């Protein structure tokens, strides 16, 4: 008899993917979430039992309860599982169970995980390798965040936010960068670096680590790694690198070199230097796996994007609406740099800060990250699972932005006031971009509907 799994927060992008894979593998699955969404509806149609709201009564005869770092120890379902003696595991442990008997490819790092995992998935699918895939976003090529494949490869986004990526033992691991992120969990940057050191050591013998040499933190800790490694990068000596980069709107072309030998010119269906860096990691993995260069190139050119990653919500000869998940200063800078080449007259940027702790810890960095925005709207902090911190709010961020750039056109608006405000000021040639890891995507969706 196969195990019966219950997911607390089953509608989340990471949790729903694991639940989907378990269902496809023949396991019983139930789960709860505060409200219905596309993910819960899809899982229900696949046979999962979905509960709306968290209640102790939802936990009865399940064998395993799966929870994410967003679920507190005081959650009623988690408490009930402990009372009943039901095993409780983090989502990464559930994913690790699915990886058994597979050749695992993981993608981790502070930024770029979802895009890089998506690009790798596309490449493996294009090459006919039938991978199993688990991504922290919707891959538009398959219109899903997970799929069960018949091949031996399992590619997964490895979330470092709560240290649970140490549950994995990949054969191939891609690490995009290490930034001062999730310090609410790690407490300090040294602890975060130590976690990545341990993760790197978990790479299987005979495997390979692909690491970005443009990131000094990552480069430094890779020096001690004695296994096989491939460095990819744009700005420093690397094993695989790009030259002759050309950007056109939100796509790019570049020459790729490996060990100082020209490999091919690639067309990438993404803009931004950070995405070329991500693509270099993908090419490096493809070469390691012996995938044909034409198939690698075809997958990069045919990539249809991932949900909330430079996602175009509306486009006409007058207006452009784009949404992105960027919620850290480094991500905001990279995302805004990627739209510099767009032929627009004005960039209206709407930012929803994510978590009080991140806003507090990185306040100065956030304030300096909006240089490319012509007109900036700041809305209230999306709490995620956090309690408010006194004095940490949207107005404090706004004042800090004005302190660094007094001439910046920036204002605070409550979320419900953003749409009518934009509809009142939008003019021909405007780009409107929503940024944040919370629910700000609803504003871009609503704006797109209005403009249609």
Helices and strands as residue ranges (DSSP letters): E 4-8, H 13-24, E 28-33, H 38-45, E 49-52, G 56-58, E 64-67, H 76-84, E 87-90, H 91-99, E 103-108, H 113-126, E 132-139, E 144-147, E 153-157, G 164-167, E 172-175, H 183-186, H 189-201, E 208-212, H 216-222, E 229-233, E 240-248, E 251-258, E 261-268, H 273-289, H 293-301, E 311-315, E 320-324, H 329-338, E 346-354, H 356-361, H 363-367, E 375-382, H 394-404, E 410-412, H 415-425, E 430-435, H 441-451
